[in-house]
Amino acid sequence: MDLDKVGGAEFGASLHGMGLNLLVKDVQRSVDILKTLFGMTAYQPTQDFAIMRYGDQLFQLHVDGAFGAHPLLGLLPEAGARGAGIELRLYESDPDEASQKAEAAGCHILQAPADKLHGLRECVILDPDGYAWVPSRRL
């Protein structure tokens, strides 16, 4: 499937397993952050939507207005963190490298890179929409 050209119906029908869709205030800002910090690839990025690839995994970004009458819209805060309570773990990303780029990309480092007892070196980066990204490497 050509992700640069696939239509919505074909793309939707191809999805399987567990999916991830992040509602963001600014798709292009999120695309830029994810490409810069984690080397992700964006397909068909518009002001409303983007397909993102991390390794062999796909997920989607949608701007609030593109979500139409979805019941989540009424639950989104006007300001502050949207992603409270969820960690988005990226097991193939260098936490030291990502944290060095984070603040310049408009993110906040909640926890600096550190070796953890569970066998990973990781950090916690909060993006402007409040999602906690955790780049991790095996020790």
Phi and psi in degrees as a GROMACS rama.xvg file:
@    title "Ramachandran Plot"
@    xaxis  label "Phi"
@    yaxis  label "Psi"
@TYPE xy
-87.2962  102.822  ASP-2
-67.7224  -18.0133  LEU-3
-76.5713  -17.2884  ASP-4
-126.538  -12.9031  LYS-5
-60.4334  140.17  VAL-6
-80.6584  163.936  GLY-7
-58.9262  -44.1572  GLY-8
-65.6804  -43.7707  ALA-9
-66.5262  -42.6278  GLU-10
-61.8138  -48.3383  PHE-11
-57.8879  -41.8043  GLY-12
-68.5966  -20.6456  ALA-13
-85.0539  -13.3876  SER-14
-72.8017  146.244  LEU-15
-153.156  171.421  HIS-16
67.0491  -136.487  GLY-17
-105.64  133.663  MET-18
-110.773  159.812  GLY-19
-132.133  128.589  LEU-20
-132.749  119.832  ASN-21
-103.183  127.825  LEU-22
-87.1171  123.474  LEU-23
-128.072  158.053  VAL-24
-78.4381  -29.0058  LYS-25
-144.855  104.145  ASP-26
-60.4712  -46.6068  VAL-27
-63.3028  -39.4951  GLN-28
-60.6534  -45.2577  ARG-29
-64.6843  -42.4832  SER-30
-57.6832  -48.2972  VAL-31
-60.6636  -42.9281  ASP-32
-63.3156  -47.8113  ILE-33
-66.867  -35.1692  LEU-34
-68.3033  -45.3633  LYS-35
-68.2405  -47.0514  THR-36
-80.0817  -35.9747  LEU-37
-124.634  4.74507  PHE-38
66.1213  25.2232  GLY-39
-71.213  161.258  MET-40
-111.977  137.096  THR-41
-108.329  139.042  ALA-42
-121.141  135.455  TYR-43
52.9516  41.7914  GLN-44
-68.6711  128.92  PRO-45
-130.279  -176.513  THR-46
-69.9549  -15.4512  GLN-47
-106.597  -22.5503  ASP-48
-160.243  152.259  PHE-49
-155.676  144.226  ALA-50
-94.6188  129.83  ILE-51
-115.86  143.595  MET-52
-121.801  129.577  ARG-53
-124.565  108.225  TYR-54
62.6927  -122.195  GLY-55
-104.037  13.9516  ASP-56
-106.017  139.054  GLN-57
-110.778  146.423  LEU-58
-149.489  174.741  PHE-59
-124.396  149.455  GLN-60
-114.61  134.012  LEU-61
-130.28  138.108  HIS-62
-78.1641  152.464  VAL-63
-48.1143  -50.7637  ASP-64
-62.7947  -25.096  GLY-65
-76.9762  -8.64905  ALA-66
-89.6191  1.68894  PHE-67
54.3925  -126.138  GLY-68
-94.5604  23.7439  ALA-69
-60.8592  139.146  HIS-70
-65.2108  -18.2813  PRO-71
-69.4333  -24.5808  LEU-72
-56.0836  -39.7439  LEU-73
-69.5263  -14.397  GLY-74
-95.3025  -12.9897  LEU-75
-72.6284  133.802  LEU-76
-72.4374  147.986  PRO-77
-69.1493  -33.071  GLU-78
-138.352  161.946  ALA-79
90.0051  -171.928  GLY-80
-72.7831  134.376  ALA-81
-96.2861  -31.1768  ARG-82
-96.5513  18.7067  GLY-83
-55.1154  130.381  ALA-84
95.195  -0.69645  GLY-85
-126.244  137.672  ILE-86
-108.685  134.54  GLU-87
-105.81  99.656  LEU-88
-90.8407  130.644  ARG-89
-119.266  95.0745  LEU-90
-75.1649  -6.27085  TYR-91
-117.399  26.334  GLU-92
-119.033  140.607  SER-93
-78.2773  115.516  ASP-94
-66.4336  -32.7926  PRO-95
-67.3204  -45.2372  ASP-96
-64.8703  -45.6679  GLU-97
-63.4553  -41.6825  ALA-98
-67.9604  -30.9195  SER-99
-65.9971  -29.4472  GLN-100
-94.362  -13.9454  LYS-101
-61.3432  -51.5536  ALA-102
-65.9253  -38.0005  GLU-103
-64.5895  -24.3872  ALA-104
-89.3948  3.8813  ALA-105
90.3639  17.4507  GLY-106
-105.969  168.472  CYS-107
-121.349  134.458  HIS-108
-87.6254  111.162  ILE-109
-79.1243  -34.4811  LEU-110
-143.96  124.372  GLN-111
-66.7202  158.706  ALA-112
-55.4935  134.713  PRO-113
-154.19  151.096  ALA-114
-79.3736  131.127  ASP-115
-110.268  156.097  LYS-116
-64.9033  -21.8364  LEU-117
-84.7573  16.3302  HIS-118
86.82  16.3088  GLY-119
-126.922  149.124  LEU-120
-99.2684  127.909  ARG-121
-152.277  166.257  GLU-122
-141.614  171.711  CYS-123
-123.988  121.7  VAL-124
-116.892  125.277  ILE-125
-97.3884  121.759  LEU-126
-84.9428  172.054  ASP-127
-61.0996  -19.8701  PRO-128
-90.5552  -0.608467  ASP-129
90.2914  10.2421  GLY-130
-82.8015  135.366  TYR-131
-94.3508  109.088  ALA-132
-96.1665  132.675  TRP-133
-123.531  88.4267  VAL-134
-69.8148  135.771  PRO-135
-139.352  147.535  SER-136
-134.256  143.479  ARG-137
-65.7759  143.232  ARG-138
